[in-house]
Amino acid sequence: MRAVLKLACFILAVLIAAPPAGWSGMALAQGADAPIVLVQAEPVERRQPGLFRFLFGGNRQQRDQQIEQPSKPKKTIRKRKKSRAKTVRRRKAVASKPKAVVAVEKAADAKRVIVVGDFMAKALAKGLGEAFAENAGIIVIDASNGSSGLVRDDFYDWNARLPEIAAAENAELVVVMIGANDRQEIRSASGRIAKRSPEWSTAYAGKVSALIQTIAAAGKPALWAGLVPVKSNALSRDYSAFNSIFREKTDAAGITFIASWDGFADDEGRYVTSGPDINGQQRGLRTKDGLNFTKAGRRKLAFFIERDVLRLLKSDAIPVLAALTPDGAPGTVEPQRILVGPMVPVGAVSLAGNSELSSFGTAPESQSGAAIETIVSGVPADRTGDEPAALPSHWPPQGRADDFRRPVPQ
């Protein structure tokens, strides 16, 4: 027993006396006389395994540090809720695109319309071309000159050029829109006339009348489109005065004057950049320069003219629905006019008589209140005298709606 205890103590002493961690043993001598050299190894973080570490686990210092340092609480990251105003996307009101216009091939006998005037007339011609693109019976010809007018006839004389254009194009209708370039002095034999003076207005009215006479001499029906407001207030005021002259002269000559001012102005008659198009959608009607028109503006400008164009060209130019032949193949239908009978006054219609439904006898005529007296009294009145005529035994028949006699008691 003592031997066993001694052996255990020896082993314990050997373990306690073991070299410290981080040091290696001595290098072996390479010979008998070789010097002994001690080599210091690199320190390491872990200690060499021992009995106590085997019996009691890992490094006590590290374990104590883990116990002393309490665990830090985890940070809770809260996601910020975005405001509803930012997350909800605003839906912009996007107007529906207008239907694409598909141009059709024009008929050989299509009616030809020429548009003359300045740059506004050019916009009108484009709008009318789009308006009648699907109508094979109408051809719109742009004969305008953007820089022309009635004042500077030395630059472009419409009285001399219009008959030539109408004859060359074989036009059947003339549409005029002019005056946007006429806000300038008028040259006369006596000198220059200041713009917008009383003398200027008189001279300008004479030029308008001269163009109307030229159109009449050509023997063509015509439409005169009035000017529209522009961005410049001064120009708009003068254009409004020009329209007054145009209307006065065209009315005297029997030419239809078409005013489209309100279609491009606000409630007070002032210029607006955008507004409802022909489909009621809000669109830009004028360009940034405040003078010209956008595509929607040109089409709206033509909207005020196209109905009168169809009226003057008669119903033959109005497209009709295709018909089906008995075998199901598409056929053609001749345009038909809607016949409206003459207007008949209500008092001229007889209340009874001379018809299949009320031919039982002769009723009094609706003259001098006789019909009203008959309805009230139930007795036909004599239209030649004041006393009522004798009631025939057979009129009105008993039981009819206008029989107002008391039934005979039985």
ZITA-V593270 format. One record per residue. N is the residue number from 1. RES is the residue in three letters. PHI is phi in degrees with one decimal (none if undefined). OMEGA is omega in whole degrees, -180 to 180 (999 if undefined). D_CENTER is the distance of its C-alpha to the mean C-alpha in Angstrom with 1 decimal. Layout:
{{N	RES	PHI	OMEGA	D_CENTER} {N	RES	PHI	OMEGA	D_CENTER}}
This chain:
{{1	MET	none	178	115.7} {2	ARG	-63.9	179	116.4} {3	ALA	-64.0	180	115.6} {4	VAL	-67.7	179	112.2} {5	LEU	-65.3	179	111.5} {6	LYS	-64.0	180	112.7} {7	LEU	-64.2	180	110.5} {8	ALA	-66.6	179	107.5} {9	CYS	-64.8	179	108.2} {10	PHE	-63.1	180	108.6} {11	ILE	-62.9	179	105.3} {12	LEU	-64.6	179	103.7} {13	ALA	-67.6	179	105.4} {14	VAL	-64.3	180	104.2} {15	LEU	-67.1	180	100.6} {16	ILE	-68.4	-178	100.8} {17	ALA	-83.5	-180	102.4} {18	ALA	-66.4	-178	99.6} {19	PRO	-61.4	-180	98.1} {20	PRO	-65.6	-180	95.1} {21	ALA	-67.8	178	91.6} {22	GLY	96.5	179	90.3} {23	TRP	-115.2	176	93.6} {24	SER	-98.4	-180	94.8} {25	GLY	-72.1	178	98.3} {26	MET	-71.6	177	100.7} {27	ALA	-70.0	180	100.5} {28	LEU	-73.0	178	103.3} {29	ALA	-71.4	180	105.9} {30	GLN	-88.5	178	106.0} {31	GLY	-172.0	-178	109.7} {32	ALA	-73.6	-177	112.7} {33	ASP	-96.7	-177	112.9} {34	ALA	-70.5	179	109.1} {35	PRO	-69.7	179	107.9} {36	ILE	-89.2	-178	105.9} {37	VAL	-116.1	177	102.3} {38	LEU	-91.6	-179	100.1} {39	VAL	-106.1	179	96.3} {40	GLN	-89.0	-179	93.8} {41	ALA	-82.8	178	90.8} {42	GLU	-69.4	-180	87.3} {43	PRO	-64.8	178	86.6} {44	VAL	-119.7	-176	84.4} {45	GLU	-75.1	-177	82.5} {46	ARG	-91.9	174	84.0} {47	ARG	-83.2	179	87.7} {48	GLN	-68.0	-178	89.8} {49	PRO	-62.0	179	90.2} {50	GLY	-133.2	-178	93.2} {51	LEU	-67.6	-179	94.9} {52	PHE	-65.1	178	93.2} {53	ARG	-67.9	178	89.8} {54	PHE	-66.8	-178	90.7} {55	LEU	-81.2	-171	91.9} {56	PHE	-111.9	174	89.3} {57	GLY	98.3	-171	86.1} {58	GLY	-75.3	-176	84.0} {59	ASN	-69.3	-179	84.1} {60	ARG	-68.7	-178	84.9} {61	GLN	-64.8	178	83.5} {62	GLN	-66.2	179	80.1} {63	ARG	-66.8	178	80.3} {64	ASP	-66.9	179	81.3} {65	GLN	-64.3	178	78.3} {66	GLN	-67.0	179	76.0} {67	ILE	-73.5	-177	77.6} {68	GLU	-69.4	-178	77.5} {69	GLN	-89.2	179	73.9} {70	PRO	-69.4	-179	71.8} {71	SER	-69.0	-180	68.5} {72	LYS	-75.3	180	65.6} {73	PRO	-66.2	180	62.9} {74	LYS	-72.7	179	59.7} {75	LYS	-74.8	178	56.7} {76	THR	-92.7	-179	54.0} {77	ILE	-94.6	179	50.6} {78	ARG	-98.7	178	48.0} {79	LYS	-81.1	178	44.5} {80	ARG	-73.9	178	42.2} {81	LYS	-80.2	178	39.5} {82	LYS	-69.8	179	36.2} {83	SER	-64.1	-177	34.4} {84	ARG	-63.4	-179	31.7} {85	ALA	-66.2	-179	29.3} {86	LYS	-84.5	-177	29.8} {87	THR	-75.5	-179	29.9} {88	VAL	-79.0	180	26.8} {89	ARG	-81.4	178	23.9} {90	ARG	-75.9	179	20.9} {91	ARG	-89.7	179	17.9} {92	LYS	-79.4	179	14.9} {93	ALA	-75.3	-179	11.7} {94	VAL	-100.9	-179	9.8} {95	ALA	-70.9	178	6.3} {96	SER	-63.7	-179	7.1} {97	LYS	-71.3	179	7.3} {98	PRO	-65.7	-180	6.9} {99	LYS	-65.7	180	10.5} {100	ALA	-67.2	-179	12.9} {101	VAL	-92.8	-180	14.7} {102	VAL	-105.1	-179	18.4} {103	ALA	-71.6	179	20.6} {104	VAL	-105.6	178	23.7} {105	GLU	-74.0	-177	27.1} {106	LYS	-75.1	179	27.7} {107	ALA	-73.6	-179	30.7} {108	ALA	-66.5	-179	33.9} {109	ASP	-103.9	-179	33.8} {110	ALA	-66.0	177	30.1} {111	LYS	-74.3	-174	29.5} {112	ARG	-109.4	-178	29.0} {113	VAL	-118.4	177	26.9} {114	ILE	-106.8	179	27.5} {115	VAL	-113.6	-178	25.4} {116	VAL	-119.5	179	27.6} {117	GLY	141.0	-175	27.3} {118	ASP	-102.2	-176	26.3} {119	PHE	-68.4	174	23.5} {120	MET	-69.9	175	21.0} {121	ALA	-65.1	177	22.3} {122	LYS	-63.5	176	21.7} {123	ALA	-64.3	178	18.0} {124	LEU	-64.7	179	18.1} {125	ALA	-62.9	178	20.1} {126	LYS	-65.9	178	17.7} {127	GLY	-65.0	178	14.9} {128	LEU	-67.2	177	17.4} {129	GLY	-61.6	176	18.6} {130	GLU	-71.6	-179	15.4} {131	ALA	-63.6	-178	15.2} {132	PHE	-107.4	180	18.8} {133	ALA	-65.1	-179	19.0} {134	GLU	-93.0	179	19.7} {135	ASN	-105.7	-178	22.1} {136	ALA	-74.1	-176	25.6} {137	GLY	-96.2	-178	26.9} {138	ILE	-135.4	175	25.2} {139	ILE	-118.2	179	25.5} {140	VAL	-102.8	-177	23.8} {141	ILE	-115.4	178	26.0} {142	ASP	-84.5	179	25.2} {143	ALA	-112.4	-175	28.4} {144	SER	-81.4	173	27.2} {145	ASN	-132.8	-171	29.0} {146	GLY	-57.8	-177	27.0} {147	SER	-101.8	-175	30.1} {148	SER	-88.1	178	31.5} {149	GLY	-176.2	178	31.9} {150	LEU	-97.9	-177	34.4} {151	VAL	-78.6	-176	36.5} {152	ARG	-92.1	177	37.6} {153	ASP	-73.8	175	38.9} {154	ASP	-73.8	178	41.3} {155	PHE	-83.9	179	38.4} {156	TYR	-151.3	-176	36.7} {157	ASP	-98.0	-179	38.1} {158	TRP	-69.5	179	35.6} {159	ASN	-65.6	179	38.5} {160	ALA	-91.6	-175	40.3} {161	ARG	-88.3	-175	37.6} {162	LEU	-60.5	178	35.5} {163	PRO	-59.8	179	38.3} {164	GLU	-65.4	-179	38.8} {165	ILE	-66.5	-179	35.2} {166	ALA	-61.9	180	34.9} {167	ALA	-72.3	-179	38.1} {168	ALA	-67.7	-178	37.4} {169	GLU	-88.9	-178	34.0} {170	ASN	53.2	-174	35.4} {171	ALA	-74.3	176	32.4} {172	GLU	-109.8	178	32.1} {173	LEU	-153.3	178	29.5} {174	VAL	-114.9	176	29.0} {175	VAL	-113.0	-176	25.8} {176	VAL	-112.6	169	26.6} {177	MET	-144.9	-171	24.5} {178	ILE	-148.1	177	27.0} {179	GLY	120.3	-177	28.3} {180	ALA	-67.4	180	26.3} {181	ASN	-103.3	-171	29.5} {182	ASP	-95.2	179	32.0} {183	ARG	-87.0	-179	32.6} {184	GLN	-157.3	-177	36.0} {185	GLU	-66.0	176	39.6} {186	ILE	-103.5	178	40.8} {187	ARG	-89.4	179	44.0} {188	SER	-129.9	180	46.5} {189	ALA	-66.4	-180	50.2} {190	SER	-88.4	180	51.2} {191	GLY	132.0	-180	49.2} {192	ARG	-93.2	179	45.8} {193	ILE	-106.8	-178	43.9} {194	ALA	-62.0	-177	42.1} {195	LYS	-65.7	176	38.4} {196	ARG	63.5	173	37.2} {197	SER	-85.2	178	40.8} {198	PRO	-56.4	178	42.0} {199	GLU	-65.6	179	43.6} {200	TRP	-64.3	-180	40.5} {201	SER	-60.4	179	38.4} {202	THR	-66.6	179	41.2} {203	ALA	-66.4	-180	41.3} {204	TYR	-68.9	176	37.6} {205	ALA	-61.2	177	37.5} {206	GLY	-65.9	178	40.3} {207	LYS	-68.1	177	38.2} {208	VAL	-63.7	179	35.3} {209	SER	-63.6	180	37.9} {210	ALA	-65.0	179	39.4} {211	LEU	-69.3	177	36.1} {212	ILE	-64.3	177	35.7} {213	GLN	-65.4	177	39.3} {214	THR	-64.8	178	38.6} {215	ILE	-65.4	179	35.9} {216	ALA	-64.2	180	38.2} {217	ALA	-66.9	178	41.0} {218	ALA	-73.9	178	38.9} {219	GLY	71.2	-179	38.6} {220	LYS	-114.6	172	34.9} {221	PRO	-67.3	-173	32.4} {222	ALA	-142.5	172	29.9} {223	LEU	-127.1	-180	26.7} {224	TRP	-117.3	-180	26.3} {225	ALA	-92.1	180	22.9} {226	GLY	-77.4	179	23.2} {227	LEU	-74.5	180	22.3} {228	VAL	-120.2	-179	19.5} {229	PRO	-66.3	178	20.1} {230	VAL	-125.9	-175	20.5} {231	LYS	-66.3	179	21.3} {232	SER	-75.2	179	25.0} {233	ASN	-65.3	-180	26.2} {234	ALA	-64.6	178	29.2} {235	LEU	-65.1	-179	27.2} {236	SER	-62.9	179	24.9} {237	ARG	-63.3	179	28.1} {238	ASP	-68.5	178	29.6} {239	TYR	-63.4	177	26.6} {240	SER	-64.6	176	26.7} {241	ALA	-66.9	177	30.4} {242	PHE	-61.8	-180	29.8} {243	ASN	-61.2	178	27.6} {244	SER	-63.2	178	30.5} {245	ILE	-67.7	179	32.8} {246	PHE	-59.6	-178	30.5} {247	ARG	-63.9	-179	30.2} {248	GLU	-61.8	-176	33.9} {249	LYS	-74.2	180	35.0} {250	THR	-70.3	177	32.6} {251	ASP	-62.1	179	33.5} {252	ALA	-67.9	-178	37.2} {253	ALA	-94.0	-180	36.8} {254	GLY	79.6	178	34.8} {255	ILE	-99.2	-179	31.6} {256	THR	-73.4	175	28.3} {257	PHE	-100.1	-176	26.5} {258	ILE	-112.7	179	22.7} {259	ALA	-96.1	178	21.4} {260	SER	-119.6	-177	17.8} {261	TRP	-60.0	-175	18.7} {262	ASP	-66.4	179	17.1} {263	GLY	-71.6	-179	13.6} {264	PHE	-127.1	-179	13.9} {265	ALA	-137.4	177	16.2} {266	ASP	-86.1	-178	16.8} {267	ASP	-64.9	180	19.2} {268	GLU	-98.0	177	22.1} {269	GLY	80.2	-179	20.9} {270	ARG	-96.7	-177	20.5} {271	TYR	-60.3	174	18.3} {272	VAL	-131.3	-179	15.1} {273	THR	-80.2	-177	13.5} {274	SER	-128.9	-179	9.9} {275	GLY	177.1	-180	8.3} {276	PRO	-69.7	176	5.9} {277	ASP	-86.6	-176	4.7} {278	ILE	-69.4	178	6.9} {279	ASN	-100.2	180	5.6} {280	GLY	86.1	179	5.6} {281	GLN	-85.1	179	2.9} {282	GLN	-73.8	-179	4.8} {283	ARG	-143.4	174	5.1} {284	GLY	-72.2	-178	8.5} {285	LEU	-104.4	-177	9.7} {286	ARG	-124.3	179	13.3} {287	THR	-82.2	-175	15.6} {288	LYS	-65.7	-179	18.3} {289	ASP	-73.7	178	20.9} {290	GLY	76.6	-179	19.3} {291	LEU	-120.2	-174	20.0} {292	ASN	-86.2	-174	18.0} {293	PHE	-119.1	170	14.4} {294	THR	-80.5	179	11.9} {295	LYS	-62.7	178	10.8} {296	ALA	-66.2	178	7.5} {297	GLY	-68.0	178	10.1} {298	ARG	-64.4	-180	12.6} {299	ARG	-67.7	178	10.8} {300	LYS	-70.1	177	10.1} {301	LEU	-61.8	178	13.7} {302	ALA	-70.7	-179	14.9} {303	PHE	-59.7	-179	13.5} {304	PHE	-74.7	-174	16.2} {305	ILE	-103.9	-167	18.8} {306	GLU	-62.0	-179	18.6} {307	ARG	-65.9	178	20.1} {308	ASP	-70.6	175	23.1} {309	VAL	-62.6	178	23.5} {310	LEU	-64.3	-179	24.0} {311	ARG	-66.5	-178	26.3} {312	LEU	-76.0	178	28.5} {313	LEU	-87.7	178	28.7} {314	LYS	68.9	-173	29.8} {315	SER	-76.5	-179	28.9} {316	ASP	-64.3	-178	30.4} {317	ALA	-89.3	-178	27.2} {318	ILE	-84.6	-179	25.1} {319	PRO	-66.8	180	24.8} {320	VAL	-122.1	179	26.6} {321	LEU	-73.0	178	26.9} {322	ALA	-73.8	-180	29.6} {323	ALA	-107.0	178	32.8} {324	LEU	-111.1	176	35.3} {325	THR	-75.2	-179	38.9} {326	PRO	-54.2	-180	41.7} {327	ASP	-86.4	176	42.0} {328	GLY	92.7	180	38.4} {329	ALA	-83.1	180	37.4} {330	PRO	-65.2	179	34.3} {331	GLY	-123.4	-179	35.4} {332	THR	-114.5	180	34.1} {333	VAL	-125.2	178	33.7} {334	GLU	-73.0	178	34.4} {335	PRO	-59.2	-179	31.8} {336	GLN	-116.0	177	33.2} {337	ARG	-85.8	176	33.0} {338	ILE	-87.3	-177	32.7} {339	LEU	-87.7	179	36.0} {340	VAL	-113.2	-179	36.1} {341	GLY	-72.6	180	39.6} {342	PRO	-68.3	178	41.0} {343	MET	-73.7	-178	40.4} {344	VAL	-115.5	177	43.5} {345	PRO	-62.8	-179	44.5} {346	VAL	-64.2	-178	45.2} {347	GLY	-69.7	-178	48.8} {348	ALA	-86.0	-179	49.7} {349	VAL	-90.8	179	49.5} {350	SER	-69.3	-180	52.9} {351	LEU	-77.0	-178	53.3} {352	ALA	-157.2	175	55.8} {353	GLY	93.4	175	57.9} {354	ASN	58.6	175	57.6} {355	SER	-147.6	-176	55.4} {356	GLU	-69.5	-177	56.1} {357	LEU	-83.6	-177	55.1} {358	SER	-137.7	-178	57.0} {359	SER	-105.1	-180	59.7} {360	PHE	-82.5	-179	62.6} {361	GLY	91.7	-178	64.2} {362	THR	-103.9	-180	63.0} {363	ALA	-96.2	177	60.8} {364	PRO	-66.8	-180	60.8} {365	GLU	-78.2	-177	58.3} {366	SER	-85.9	178	55.5} {367	GLN	-131.0	176	57.1} {368	SER	54.9	176	58.3} {369	GLY	75.2	-178	57.1} {370	ALA	-67.5	180	59.4} {371	ALA	-65.6	180	56.7} {372	ILE	-65.2	180	56.0} {373	GLU	-64.0	179	59.7} {374	THR	-65.9	-179	60.2} {375	ILE	-66.2	-177	57.5} {376	VAL	-71.5	-174	59.0} {377	SER	-89.2	-177	62.7} {378	GLY	82.6	-179	62.6} {379	VAL	-119.2	179	65.0} {380	PRO	-63.9	-178	64.1} {381	ALA	-90.0	177	64.7} {382	ASP	-83.4	-176	66.6} {383	ARG	-73.3	180	64.4} {384	THR	-95.3	-179	67.5} {385	GLY	-141.2	-179	69.1} {386	ASP	-84.7	-178	68.5} {387	GLU	-80.3	179	70.5} {388	PRO	-68.9	179	68.8} {389	ALA	-75.2	179	70.0} {390	ALA	-66.1	-177	72.0} {391	LEU	-81.8	178	70.1} {392	PRO	-64.4	-178	70.7} {393	SER	-68.9	-177	71.9} {394	HIS	-103.4	-179	69.2} {395	TRP	-134.0	-16	66.2} {396	PRO	-74.1	-179	64.0} {397	PRO	-64.4	-177	65.0} {398	GLN	-66.0	180	66.0} {399	GLY	93.9	178	63.3} {400	ARG	-76.1	-174	60.3} {401	ALA	-62.8	-179	57.5} {402	ASP	-94.1	176	58.7} {403	ASP	-88.7	-177	62.3} {404	PHE	-98.6	-179	63.0} {405	ARG	-74.8	177	66.8} {406	ARG	-70.7	176	68.5} {407	PRO	-65.8	-180	70.0} {408	VAL	-72.9	180	73.7} {409	PRO	-64.6	180	75.4} {410	GLN	-99.5	999	77.5}}
